[in-house]
């Protein structure tokens, strides 16, 4: 501690006092001084640091004011993926979720932690030895953007944790703007003649992604924490409720509305209570998040794609408004599919101005009988996608006629090529920065690009001659295309736009086969052994791979330098792997279930969630219940964890273990 009566000593005193007052104000909601007294402390600290710049530190409260503009946000890879949540929209769907969870855990009832679902922006805060060193957006769940400078300006986010935090603590939470702050922000924007925000979420997202952190500092952002990612130097709390209490001890803000609930009926009652209280809360919420409380049970349930199987968001009924259909237009998808879209008289729905809504297909138009000129009820499905709920037929114009969906539209082939290339270049595919729809339409229209392979033949001089692009933009785009030559097998498969193959299926294919050649050569039976692939998807993949035009495209892309690091394909059972075998995990294992699942999949096994006659073996931990009983009734071999360890250590021994399984 600096000697008393020195500037360093007084600066330390002021920082400690200010952070304590911030904690009482933002976390405890119990301020002990008024705003004038707080401002006086801040002014004194600012004056001292101005006179002694060598004493300024990154965790000083004065550093929340923001810094000069940054050129761009750096990319951050999340060591622990930031998963999104699956949704349910009514009581029946929630009860189905609960029944599935208790069934898989083989329990009569379980405890779930519940809290309001904030309408904000997910964030990751990384603390090392208690000091905030990095903040990152969720991004696509695997990679986000470094917004540390901006998050440092948010007073609800401690720059240094209280108490004795672990060596590494990554906190997950939601940044948002409260209703009063949003109204004040929009009033200020209007006074300055600047654009107002449509809703608090848009305002929060826009504020957090400012290149000038001084702008962020002027916005009323706050935060609630709801979980942890990486952790080193402390034992992980045993449950979600304990996690929230633990985070609060470090001075982190958590929702005061969170509750630990026992049983399905208690969860339903909580949803109804919060629905009634929704309008009176100081912030916007769009549903309730429920999480299986016990971390041990969370590990046992695992996750699929980018969503945990142990959590769900029960969304509130969507806001509905009436408007008029001005026109019905047809859009062309990347596979040539025609999708009708209703152009609407602009209407505000759930804080967003809606001008169009998808009608999905000709059958949907006929079922709802949507016509040009109709008055319709519109809502945002899941508070996101605009959709037409129904037609107000009593207000239908007398001269209206049914809409006749065309079999084709002018320029359909060109539109299909545009969508195909946009998908190929999208962020979760080959991620070609700067290749937006307008540029793709221009490239296709000028005849410069007809297939994704043509992108890799473009030259900066050619692009610079186009109307929308200068020399610098052209050079940047060519550089981005060149960078896209190096990718991953999963991204490449996803980029190809194979019907029925999304991002998760592409990743499963890459993991299961290891090489593109193996995927292209796989028959339907081999494809169906891959996780989450059934006969329809397998047939679609086979049909795509057998098309000579598609095979030529793949060859051309590889000849133009598109490449990726390939993993060796899983060995066959005869060579010592588990390819072709289906297994089920049940009971509590000594390691996280997802970790065991990945090891089995790496060896070629398909890990299923249900026991059947097609199951080759079951791995049973402690407290195994109905799945173990079913396996024994069907005569399916059951391996305990010792047997599993032996198989993972020496996969060639699998045939011996299956012939003489080690019973629990």
C-alpha positions as CSV (number, residue, x, y, z in Angstrom):
1,X,0.0,0.0,0.0
2,X,1.4,3.4,-0.9
3,X,2.5,5.7,2.0
4,X,-0.2,7.8,3.5
5,X,-0.6,11.4,2.4
6,X,0.8,10.7,-1.1
7,X,-1.0,11.0,-4.4
8,X,-0.7,7.3,-5.0
9,X,-2.3,6.6,-1.6
10,X,-5.2,9.0,-2.2
11,X,-5.7,7.6,-5.8
12,X,-6.0,4.0,-4.3
13,X,-8.5,5.2,-1.7
14,X,-10.6,6.9,-4.3
15,X,-10.6,4.0,-6.6
16,X,-11.6,1.6,-3.8
17,X,-14.4,4.0,-2.7
18,X,-15.8,4.5,-6.2
19,X,-15.8,0.8,-7.0
20,X,-17.6,0.1,-3.8
21,X,-20.2,2.8,-4.6
22,X,-20.5,1.3,-8.2
23,X,-21.1,-2.1,-6.6
24,X,-23.8,-0.9,-4.3
25,X,-25.5,1.1,-7.1
26,X,-25.4,-1.4,-10.0
27,X,-25.2,-4.8,-8.2
28,X,-27.0,-4.3,-4.8
29,X,-29.3,-1.6,-6.1
30,X,-28.7,0.1,-2.7
31,X,-26.7,3.3,-3.2
32,X,-25.2,4.9,-0.1
33,X,-24.4,8.3,-1.5
34,X,-26.2,10.6,-3.9
35,X,-25.0,11.4,-7.5
36,X,-23.4,14.7,-6.5
37,X,-21.2,13.1,-3.9
38,X,-20.2,10.3,-6.4
39,X,-19.4,12.9,-9.1
40,X,-17.2,14.8,-6.6
41,X,-15.2,11.6,-6.0
42,X,-14.8,11.0,-9.7
43,X,-13.6,14.6,-10.4
44,X,-11.0,14.3,-7.6
45,X,-9.7,11.0,-9.0
46,X,-9.6,12.4,-12.6
47,X,-7.7,15.5,-11.4
48,X,-5.1,13.4,-9.5
49,X,-4.6,11.0,-12.4
50,X,-4.2,14.0,-14.8
51,X,-1.5,15.4,-12.6
52,X,0.2,12.0,-12.2
53,X,-0.4,10.1,-15.5
54,X,2.2,7.5,-14.4
55,X,-0.3,6.3,-11.8
56,X,-3.2,5.6,-14.3
57,X,-4.0,1.9,-14.5
58,X,-6.4,0.0,-16.9
59,X,-8.7,-0.9,-14.0
60,X,-9.2,2.7,-12.8
61,X,-12.9,3.8,-12.8
62,X,-11.7,6.8,-15.0
63,X,-10.9,4.5,-17.9
64,X,-14.6,3.8,-18.5
65,X,-15.0,7.0,-20.5
66,X,-13.8,5.3,-23.7
67,X,-10.8,5.8,-26.1
68,X,-10.2,7.0,-29.6
69,X,-11.8,5.0,-32.5
70,X,-10.5,1.6,-33.4
71,X,-10.0,0.5,-37.0
72,X,-11.8,-2.8,-36.5
73,X,-12.7,-5.5,-34.0
74,X,-10.2,-8.4,-33.7
75,X,-11.6,-12.0,-33.9
76,X,-11.8,-14.1,-30.6
77,X,-12.0,-17.9,-30.6
78,X,-14.1,-19.1,-27.6
79,X,-12.3,-21.9,-25.8
80,X,-15.7,-23.1,-24.6
81,X,-18.3,-22.6,-27.3
82,X,-21.1,-20.1,-26.5
83,X,-24.2,-22.2,-27.2
84,X,-27.5,-20.8,-28.3
85,X,-30.8,-22.1,-26.8
86,X,-33.6,-24.2,-28.3
87,X,-37.1,-22.6,-28.0
88,X,-40.5,-23.8,-27.0
89,X,-43.6,-21.6,-27.5
90,X,-46.4,-23.1,-25.3
91,X,-47.0,-25.2,-22.2
92,X,-47.4,-28.4,-24.1
93,X,-44.0,-28.0,-25.7
94,X,-42.4,-27.1,-22.4
95,X,-43.9,-30.2,-20.7
96,X,-42.5,-32.3,-23.6
97,X,-39.0,-30.8,-22.9
98,X,-39.3,-31.6,-19.2
99,X,-40.6,-35.1,-19.9
100,X,-37.6,-35.8,-22.2
101,X,-35.1,-34.5,-19.7
102,X,-36.5,-36.5,-16.7
103,X,-36.7,-39.5,-19.0
104,X,-33.1,-39.4,-20.1
105,X,-32.0,-38.7,-16.5
106,X,-34.2,-41.6,-15.4
107,X,-35.8,-39.5,-12.6
108,X,-39.3,-38.8,-11.3
109,X,-38.6,-35.1,-11.0
110,X,-35.7,-32.6,-11.2
111,X,-34.8,-29.1,-10.2
112,X,-34.5,-26.4,-12.9
113,X,-33.0,-22.9,-12.5
114,X,-35.2,-20.3,-14.1
115,X,-34.6,-16.6,-15.0
116,X,-36.1,-14.0,-17.4
117,X,-34.7,-14.2,-21.0
118,X,-33.3,-10.7,-21.5
119,X,-33.6,-9.1,-24.9
120,X,-30.0,-8.1,-25.3
121,X,-26.6,-9.2,-26.6
122,X,-24.6,-12.2,-25.3
123,X,-21.1,-11.4,-24.0
124,X,-18.1,-13.3,-22.6
125,X,-15.9,-11.6,-20.0
126,X,-12.5,-13.1,-19.3
127,X,-11.0,-12.3,-15.9
128,X,-7.4,-13.3,-15.0
129,X,-6.4,-13.1,-11.4
130,X,-9.5,-11.0,-10.9
131,X,-8.8,-8.4,-13.6
132,X,-10.9,-8.0,-16.7
133,X,-8.6,-8.7,-19.6
134,X,-11.0,-9.4,-22.5
135,X,-14.6,-9.1,-23.5
136,X,-16.0,-10.8,-26.7
137,X,-19.4,-11.0,-28.4
138,X,-20.9,-14.4,-28.9
139,X,-20.5,-14.2,-32.7
140,X,-21.3,-17.6,-34.3
141,X,-20.8,-19.4,-31.0
142,X,-17.2,-20.4,-31.9
143,X,-15.8,-17.1,-32.8
144,X,-16.8,-13.6,-31.7
145,X,-15.4,-10.0,-31.8
146,X,-13.1,-8.4,-29.2
147,X,-15.1,-5.5,-27.7
148,X,-13.0,-5.1,-24.5
149,X,-12.5,-1.3,-24.9
150,X,-16.3,-0.9,-25.2
151,X,-17.2,-3.2,-22.3
152,X,-14.8,-1.4,-20.0
153,X,-17.1,1.6,-20.3
154,X,-20.1,-0.2,-18.8
155,X,-20.3,0.6,-15.1
156,X,-22.2,-2.6,-14.2
157,X,-19.2,-4.6,-15.4
158,X,-16.4,-4.7,-12.7
159,X,-12.9,-4.1,-14.0
160,X,-11.6,-6.1,-11.0
161,X,-13.5,-8.8,-9.2
162,X,-14.2,-8.6,-5.4
163,X,-13.0,-11.2,-2.9
164,X,-10.7,-14.0,-3.9
165,X,-11.5,-14.9,-7.5
166,X,-9.8,-17.9,-9.3
167,X,-6.8,-17.5,-11.6
168,X,-9.1,-17.7,-14.6
169,X,-12.8,-17.0,-14.7
170,X,-14.7,-16.6,-18.0
171,X,-18.2,-15.1,-17.3
172,X,-21.1,-15.4,-19.7
173,X,-23.9,-12.8,-19.6
174,X,-26.2,-10.5,-21.5
175,X,-25.7,-6.8,-22.2
176,X,-28.9,-4.8,-22.5
177,X,-30.5,-1.4,-22.0
178,X,-33.3,-0.9,-19.5
179,X,-36.6,0.7,-20.6
180,X,-36.0,4.1,-18.9
181,X,-32.5,4.3,-20.4
182,X,-33.8,3.4,-23.8
183,X,-36.4,6.1,-23.7
184,X,-33.8,8.7,-22.6
185,X,-31.4,7.6,-25.3
186,X,-34.0,7.9,-28.1
187,X,-35.0,11.3,-26.7
188,X,-31.4,12.5,-26.9
189,X,-31.0,11.1,-30.4
190,X,-34.0,12.9,-31.6
191,X,-32.8,16.2,-30.0
192,X,-29.5,15.9,-31.9
193,X,-31.4,15.1,-35.1
194,X,-29.9,11.6,-35.2
195,X,-31.7,8.3,-36.0
196,X,-33.6,6.8,-33.1
197,X,-33.5,3.1,-32.3
198,X,-36.3,0.6,-33.0
199,X,-36.0,-1.3,-29.7
200,X,-33.7,-1.7,-26.7
201,X,-32.0,-4.8,-28.2
202,X,-31.0,-2.9,-31.4
203,X,-29.8,0.0,-29.3
204,X,-27.6,-2.3,-27.1
205,X,-26.1,-4.2,-30.1
206,X,-25.3,-1.0,-31.9
207,X,-23.9,0.6,-28.8
208,X,-21.6,-2.3,-28.0
209,X,-20.2,-2.5,-31.6
210,X,-19.1,1.1,-31.9
211,X,-15.6,1.5,-33.2
212,X,-15.4,4.6,-31.0
213,X,-15.7,3.4,-27.4
214,X,-16.5,7.0,-26.3
215,X,-19.8,6.6,-28.0
216,X,-20.4,3.3,-26.1
217,X,-19.6,5.1,-22.9
218,X,-22.4,7.6,-23.6
219,X,-25.0,4.8,-23.9
220,X,-26.9,3.4,-20.8
221,X,-25.7,-0.2,-21.1
222,X,-25.9,-2.6,-18.3
223,X,-25.4,-6.4,-17.8
224,X,-26.6,-9.5,-16.0
225,X,-24.4,-12.6,-15.8
226,X,-25.9,-16.1,-16.1
227,X,-23.0,-18.6,-16.4
228,X,-19.4,-19.5,-16.7
229,X,-17.2,-20.8,-19.5
230,X,-13.5,-21.4,-18.9
231,X,-12.5,-21.8,-15.2
232,X,-9.1,-22.5,-13.7
233,X,-8.0,-22.3,-10.0
234,X,-11.4,-23.1,-8.4
235,X,-13.9,-25.9,-8.4
236,X,-16.9,-25.4,-10.6
237,X,-20.1,-24.8,-8.6
238,X,-22.3,-28.0,-8.6
239,X,-25.4,-26.3,-9.9
240,X,-26.8,-23.3,-11.9
241,X,-28.3,-21.6,-8.8
242,X,-24.9,-22.0,-7.0
243,X,-23.2,-20.5,-10.0
244,X,-25.2,-17.4,-9.8
245,X,-24.7,-17.0,-6.1
246,X,-20.9,-17.6,-6.6
247,X,-20.7,-14.9,-9.4
248,X,-22.6,-12.4,-7.2
249,X,-19.9,-12.9,-4.5
250,X,-17.3,-11.5,-7.0
251,X,-19.4,-8.4,-7.5
252,X,-21.0,-9.5,-10.7
253,X,-24.6,-8.5,-11.4
254,X,-27.1,-11.4,-11.7
255,X,-30.9,-11.4,-12.2
256,X,-32.8,-10.8,-9.0
257,X,-35.7,-12.7,-10.6
258,X,-33.8,-16.0,-10.9
259,X,-35.3,-18.9,-8.9
260,X,-34.7,-22.6,-8.3
261,X,-37.8,-24.6,-9.1
262,X,-38.7,-28.2,-8.4
263,X,-40.9,-30.0,-10.8
264,X,-42.7,-29.1,-14.0
265,X,-45.8,-27.5,-12.4
266,X,-43.6,-25.0,-10.5
267,X,-41.9,-24.0,-13.8
268,X,-45.3,-23.4,-15.5
269,X,-46.4,-21.3,-12.5
270,X,-43.2,-19.2,-12.7
271,X,-43.8,-18.6,-16.4
272,X,-47.3,-17.4,-15.8
273,X,-46.2,-15.1,-12.9
274,X,-43.5,-13.5,-15.0
275,X,-45.9,-13.1,-17.9
276,X,-48.1,-11.1,-15.6
277,X,-45.2,-9.0,-14.3
278,X,-43.5,-8.6,-17.7
279,X,-44.8,-5.1,-18.4
280,X,-43.8,-3.8,-15.0
281,X,-40.2,-5.0,-15.2
282,X,-37.5,-2.3,-15.8
283,X,-36.2,-4.2,-18.8
284,X,-37.5,-6.0,-21.9
285,X,-37.8,-9.8,-21.7
286,X,-39.1,-12.1,-24.4
287,X,-39.4,-15.4,-22.4
288,X,-38.1,-17.5,-19.6
289,X,-34.9,-19.6,-19.6
290,X,-34.9,-22.9,-17.8
291,X,-31.7,-24.9,-17.1
292,X,-31.3,-28.2,-15.5
293,X,-29.7,-27.1,-12.2
294,X,-27.2,-29.9,-11.5
295,X,-24.0,-29.5,-13.6
296,X,-23.5,-33.3,-13.4
297,X,-26.9,-33.8,-15.1
298,X,-26.0,-31.1,-17.7
299,X,-22.9,-33.1,-18.6
300,X,-25.0,-36.2,-18.8
301,X,-27.5,-34.7,-21.2
302,X,-24.9,-33.0,-23.4
303,X,-25.8,-30.9,-26.4
304,X,-26.7,-31.1,-30.1
305,X,-25.3,-28.8,-32.8
306,X,-25.0,-25.4,-31.0
307,X,-27.7,-25.9,-28.4
308,X,-27.6,-27.6,-25.0
309,X,-30.1,-30.4,-24.4
310,X,-30.4,-29.4,-20.7
311,X,-31.8,-25.9,-21.3
312,X,-34.6,-24.3,-23.2
313,X,-36.1,-20.8,-23.7
314,X,-39.9,-20.7,-23.3
315,X,-40.8,-17.7,-25.4
316,X,-43.8,-15.4,-24.6
317,X,-46.6,-15.3,-27.2
318,X,-45.6,-13.0,-30.0
319,X,-46.9,-9.5,-30.5
320,X,-49.6,-9.5,-33.3
321,X,-50.7,-6.6,-35.5
322,X,-52.9,-6.1,-38.6
323,X,-51.7,-4.7,-41.9
324,X,-52.4,-4.9,-45.6
325,X,-50.8,-7.1,-48.3
326,X,-49.5,-4.7,-51.0
327,X,-48.0,-7.4,-53.3
328,X,-46.9,-11.0,-53.4
329,X,-43.5,-11.6,-55.0
330,X,-41.5,-14.7,-55.6
331,X,-37.9,-15.2,-54.4
332,X,-35.5,-17.8,-55.7
333,X,-33.4,-19.8,-53.3
334,X,-29.9,-21.3,-53.8
335,X,-31.3,-24.6,-54.9
336,X,-33.8,-23.0,-57.3
337,X,-36.7,-23.3,-54.9
338,X,-39.4,-20.6,-55.3
339,X,-40.6,-18.9,-52.2
340,X,-43.5,-16.4,-52.2
341,X,-43.1,-13.3,-50.0
342,X,-45.8,-10.9,-49.1
343,X,-44.9,-7.2,-49.3
344,X,-46.7,-5.4,-46.5
345,X,-47.8,-1.9,-45.6
346,X,-45.1,-1.2,-42.9
347,X,-46.3,-2.1,-39.4
348,X,-44.5,-2.0,-36.0
349,X,-44.5,-5.5,-34.5
350,X,-42.6,-6.2,-31.3
351,X,-40.5,-3.0,-31.7
352,X,-39.5,-3.8,-35.3
353,X,-41.0,-2.3,-38.5
354,X,-42.1,-5.2,-40.6
355,X,-42.4,-4.7,-44.4
356,X,-42.5,-8.3,-45.6
357,X,-43.3,-11.8,-44.5
358,X,-42.6,-15.2,-46.0
359,X,-45.5,-17.3,-47.3
360,X,-43.2,-20.4,-47.5
361,X,-44.7,-22.2,-50.5
362,X,-47.8,-22.6,-52.8
363,X,-49.5,-24.9,-50.3
364,X,-49.2,-22.4,-47.5
365,X,-50.7,-19.7,-49.7
366,X,-53.6,-21.9,-50.5
367,X,-54.1,-23.0,-46.9
368,X,-54.3,-19.4,-45.6
369,X,-55.8,-18.0,-48.8
370,X,-53.6,-14.9,-48.8
371,X,-54.4,-12.5,-51.5
372,X,-53.1,-9.1,-52.7
373,X,-55.1,-6.4,-50.9
374,X,-56.0,-8.6,-47.9
375,X,-55.9,-7.3,-44.4
376,X,-53.8,-9.8,-42.4
377,X,-52.6,-10.5,-38.9
378,X,-48.8,-10.4,-38.7
379,X,-46.5,-11.5,-35.9
380,X,-42.8,-12.2,-35.5
381,X,-42.4,-16.0,-35.0
382,X,-40.2,-16.5,-32.0
383,X,-40.0,-12.7,-31.9
384,X,-37.7,-12.9,-34.9
385,X,-39.2,-14.0,-38.2
386,X,-42.2,-12.1,-39.6
387,X,-45.1,-14.3,-40.5
388,X,-48.8,-14.0,-41.5
389,X,-51.0,-15.7,-39.0
390,X,-54.3,-15.3,-40.7
391,X,-56.4,-13.3,-43.1
392,X,-59.1,-11.0,-41.8
393,X,-61.6,-12.2,-44.4
394,X,-64.4,-9.8,-43.4
395,X,-62.2,-6.9,-44.6
396,X,-61.3,-8.5,-47.9
397,X,-61.8,-6.3,-51.0
398,X,-64.8,-7.3,-53.2
399,X,-62.6,-7.6,-56.3
400,X,-59.9,-9.8,-54.8
401,X,-58.8,-13.0,-56.6
402,X,-56.8,-16.0,-55.3
403,X,-53.1,-15.8,-55.8
404,X,-51.8,-18.2,-58.5
405,X,-48.2,-19.4,-57.6
406,X,-46.1,-19.5,-60.8
407,X,-44.1,-22.5,-61.8
408,X,-41.2,-20.3,-62.8
409,X,-40.2,-16.6,-62.8
410,X,-38.1,-14.5,-65.2
411,X,-34.4,-14.7,-64.4
412,X,-34.9,-17.7,-62.2
413,X,-31.6,-19.4,-63.2
414,X,-29.7,-16.2,-62.6
415,X,-31.3,-15.6,-59.2
416,X,-30.5,-19.2,-58.2
417,X,-26.8,-18.7,-59.1
418,X,-26.7,-15.5,-57.1
419,X,-28.1,-17.2,-54.0
420,X,-25.8,-20.2,-54.5
421,X,-22.7,-17.9,-54.5
422,X,-24.0,-15.8,-51.6
423,X,-24.4,-19.0,-49.5
424,X,-20.9,-20.2,-50.6
425,X,-19.3,-16.9,-49.4
426,X,-21.4,-16.6,-46.2
427,X,-19.8,-16.3,-42.8
428,X,-20.4,-19.9,-41.8
429,X,-19.3,-21.3,-45.1
430,X,-16.1,-19.9,-46.8
431,X,-16.5,-16.5,-45.1
432,X,-15.5,-14.2,-47.9
433,X,-15.6,-10.8,-46.3
434,X,-17.1,-8.0,-48.5
435,X,-18.9,-10.2,-50.9
436,X,-22.4,-9.1,-50.4
437,X,-25.6,-9.5,-52.4
438,X,-25.3,-6.4,-54.5
439,X,-21.7,-7.3,-55.6
440,X,-22.7,-10.9,-56.3
441,X,-25.7,-9.7,-58.4
442,X,-23.4,-7.4,-60.4
443,X,-20.7,-10.2,-60.9
444,X,-23.4,-12.6,-62.1
445,X,-25.1,-10.0,-64.2
446,X,-21.8,-9.0,-65.9
447,X,-21.1,-12.7,-66.7
448,X,-18.0,-12.6,-64.6
449,X,-19.2,-15.3,-62.2
450,X,-21.4,-18.3,-63.0
451,X,-20.3,-20.8,-60.3
452,X,-18.5,-20.5,-56.9
453,X,-15.3,-21.6,-58.6
454,X,-15.3,-18.5,-60.8
455,X,-14.7,-16.3,-57.7
456,X,-11.2,-17.6,-57.5
457,X,-10.3,-16.4,-61.0
458,X,-11.3,-12.8,-60.4
459,X,-8.6,-10.1,-60.7
460,X,-8.5,-6.7,-58.9
461,X,-8.3,-4.8,-62.2
462,X,-11.5,-6.5,-63.5
463,X,-13.4,-5.7,-60.2
464,X,-12.1,-2.1,-60.1
465,X,-13.7,-1.5,-63.5
466,X,-17.2,-2.3,-62.1
467,X,-19.4,0.6,-61.2
468,X,-19.7,-0.1,-57.5
469,X,-16.0,-0.7,-56.7
470,X,-12.8,1.3,-56.5
471,X,-9.2,0.0,-56.6
472,X,-8.9,-0.3,-52.9
473,X,-12.2,-2.2,-52.5
474,X,-11.3,-4.4,-55.4
475,X,-7.9,-5.3,-53.9
476,X,-9.5,-6.0,-50.5
477,X,-12.1,-8.3,-52.1
478,X,-9.5,-10.3,-54.0
479,X,-7.4,-10.6,-50.8
480,X,-10.5,-11.9,-49.0
481,X,-11.2,-14.4,-51.7
482,X,-7.6,-15.6,-51.6
483,X,-7.8,-16.1,-47.8
484,X,-10.9,-18.2,-48.3
485,X,-8.8,-20.8,-50.2
486,X,-7.7,-22.1,-46.8
487,X,-10.7,-23.4,-44.9
488,X,-11.9,-26.5,-43.1
489,X,-13.6,-29.6,-44.5
490,X,-16.8,-28.9,-42.5
491,X,-17.0,-25.4,-43.9
492,X,-16.3,-26.6,-47.4
493,X,-19.1,-29.2,-47.3
494,X,-21.5,-26.6,-45.9
495,X,-20.5,-24.1,-48.6
496,X,-21.3,-26.5,-51.4
497,X,-25.0,-26.1,-50.6
498,X,-26.0,-29.8,-50.7
499,X,-29.8,-30.0,-50.1
500,X,-30.7,-31.0,-46.5
501,X,-27.0,-30.5,-45.3
502,X,-26.7,-27.6,-42.9
503,X,-23.8,-26.6,-40.8
504,X,-24.2,-29.2,-38.1
505,X,-24.6,-32.1,-40.6
506,X,-21.5,-30.9,-42.5
507,X,-19.5,-31.0,-39.3
508,X,-20.8,-34.5,-38.5
509,X,-19.8,-35.7,-42.0
510,X,-16.3,-34.2,-41.8
511,X,-15.8,-35.8,-38.4
512,X,-17.2,-39.2,-39.4
513,X,-15.3,-39.6,-42.8
514,X,-12.3,-37.4,-42.4
515,X,-11.8,-36.7,-46.1
516,X,-13.9,-35.3,-48.9
517,X,-13.1,-38.3,-51.1
518,X,-14.6,-40.7,-48.5
519,X,-17.8,-38.6,-48.3
520,X,-18.2,-38.5,-52.1
521,X,-17.7,-42.3,-52.3
522,X,-19.9,-43.2,-49.3
523,X,-23.1,-45.2,-50.0
524,X,-26.4,-44.5,-48.3
525,X,-25.9,-47.1,-45.6
526,X,-22.6,-45.6,-44.6
527,X,-24.1,-42.1,-44.6
528,X,-27.0,-43.2,-42.4
529,X,-24.5,-44.3,-39.7
530,X,-23.4,-40.7,-39.2
531,X,-25.0,-38.9,-36.3
532,X,-28.4,-37.2,-37.2
533,X,-28.4,-38.4,-40.8
534,X,-31.5,-40.5,-41.8
535,X,-32.6,-41.9,-45.2
536,X,-33.8,-38.6,-46.6
537,X,-30.6,-36.7,-45.9
538,X,-28.5,-39.6,-47.0
539,X,-30.4,-39.9,-50.3
540,X,-29.9,-36.1,-50.9
541,X,-26.2,-36.3,-50.3
542,X,-25.8,-39.4,-52.5
543,X,-27.8,-37.7,-55.3
544,X,-25.7,-34.5,-55.1
545,X,-22.4,-36.5,-55.1
546,X,-23.4,-38.6,-58.1
547,X,-24.2,-35.5,-60.2
548,X,-21.3,-35.0,-62.7
549,X,-21.7,-31.2,-62.6
550,X,-21.3,-31.1,-58.9
551,X,-18.2,-33.4,-59.0
552,X,-16.7,-31.2,-61.7
553,X,-17.3,-28.1,-59.4
554,X,-15.5,-29.8,-56.5
555,X,-12.5,-30.7,-58.8
556,X,-12.3,-27.2,-60.1
557,X,-12.3,-25.6,-56.7
558,X,-9.5,-27.9,-55.5
559,X,-7.5,-27.1,-58.7
560,X,-7.9,-23.4,-57.9
561,X,-6.3,-23.9,-54.5
562,X,-9.2,-24.4,-52.1
563,X,-7.8,-26.7,-49.5
564,X,-8.1,-27.8,-45.8
565,X,-6.3,-29.9,-43.3
566,X,-7.7,-33.4,-43.5
567,X,-7.9,-35.8,-40.6
568,X,-7.3,-39.5,-41.1
569,X,-10.7,-41.2,-41.6
570,X,-11.8,-43.5,-38.7
571,X,-10.4,-47.0,-39.0
572,X,-12.8,-49.9,-39.8
573,X,-13.7,-52.3,-37.0
574,X,-11.3,-54.9,-38.5
575,X,-8.5,-52.3,-38.3
576,X,-9.2,-51.6,-34.7
577,X,-11.8,-48.8,-34.9
578,X,-15.5,-48.6,-34.0
579,X,-16.8,-47.7,-37.5
580,X,-20.3,-49.2,-38.1
581,X,-21.1,-49.6,-34.5
582,X,-23.9,-47.8,-32.7
583,X,-23.7,-47.2,-28.9
584,X,-25.8,-45.5,-26.2
585,X,-24.5,-43.8,-23.1
586,X,-26.5,-44.0,-19.9
587,X,-26.1,-43.2,-16.2
588,X,-23.6,-40.8,-14.6
589,X,-20.1,-41.2,-16.0
590,X,-16.9,-40.0,-14.3
591,X,-16.2,-37.6,-17.2
592,X,-18.5,-35.2,-19.1
593,X,-20.7,-37.1,-21.4
594,X,-19.9,-34.9,-24.4
595,X,-16.2,-35.7,-23.9
596,X,-16.8,-39.5,-24.0
597,X,-19.2,-39.1,-27.0
598,X,-16.5,-37.2,-29.0
599,X,-13.9,-40.0,-28.3
600,X,-16.3,-42.7,-29.5
601,X,-17.2,-40.7,-32.6
602,X,-13.5,-40.1,-33.3
603,X,-13.2,-43.9,-33.5
604,X,-16.1,-44.1,-35.9
605,X,-19.0,-45.0,-33.6
606,X,-22.4,-43.5,-33.9
607,X,-23.7,-42.4,-30.5
608,X,-27.5,-42.7,-30.3
609,X,-29.8,-41.5,-27.5
610,X,-32.2,-44.5,-27.6
611,X,-31.6,-48.2,-27.1
612,X,-33.0,-50.5,-29.8
613,X,-32.3,-53.9,-31.5
614,X,-29.8,-52.0,-33.7
615,X,-27.7,-50.9,-30.7
616,X,-24.3,-52.7,-30.7
617,X,-23.4,-51.8,-27.1
618,X,-24.4,-49.6,-24.1
619,X,-22.0,-47.8,-21.8
620,X,-23.5,-47.6,-18.3
621,X,-22.4,-45.4,-15.5
622,X,-23.8,-45.2,-12.0
623,X,-27.5,-44.7,-11.5
624,X,-28.4,-46.1,-14.9
625,X,-32.1,-46.9,-15.2
626,X,-34.5,-47.7,-18.0
627,X,-32.0,-47.7,-20.8
628,X,-29.9,-50.2,-19.0
629,X,-32.9,-52.3,-18.3
630,X,-34.0,-52.2,-21.9
631,X,-30.5,-53.1,-23.1
632,X,-30.4,-56.1,-20.8
633,X,-33.9,-57.2,-22.0
634,X,-32.8,-57.0,-25.6
635,X,-29.5,-58.8,-24.9
636,X,-27.4,-55.7,-25.9
637,X,-23.9,-55.9,-24.5
638,X,-23.3,-53.5,-21.6
639,X,-19.9,-52.1,-20.8
640,X,-19.0,-50.4,-17.6
641,X,-16.4,-47.5,-17.5
642,X,-13.5,-49.9,-17.0
643,X,-14.5,-51.8,-20.1
644,X,-15.0,-48.5,-22.0
645,X,-11.5,-47.3,-21.0
646,X,-10.0,-50.5,-22.3
647,X,-11.9,-50.2,-25.6
648,X,-10.8,-46.5,-26.0
649,X,-7.2,-47.5,-25.2
650,X,-7.3,-50.5,-27.6
651,X,-10.2,-50.3,-30.0
652,X,-9.1,-53.5,-31.7
653,X,-10.3,-55.3,-28.6
654,X,-13.9,-54.3,-29.2
655,X,-14.9,-57.6,-30.7
656,X,-13.7,-59.4,-27.5
657,X,-15.6,-57.0,-25.2
658,X,-18.8,-57.4,-27.2
659,X,-18.5,-61.2,-27.1
660,X,-17.8,-61.2,-23.3
661,X,-19.2,-57.8,-22.1
662,X,-18.3,-56.7,-18.6
663,X,-21.6,-56.4,-16.7
664,X,-22.1,-53.7,-14.1
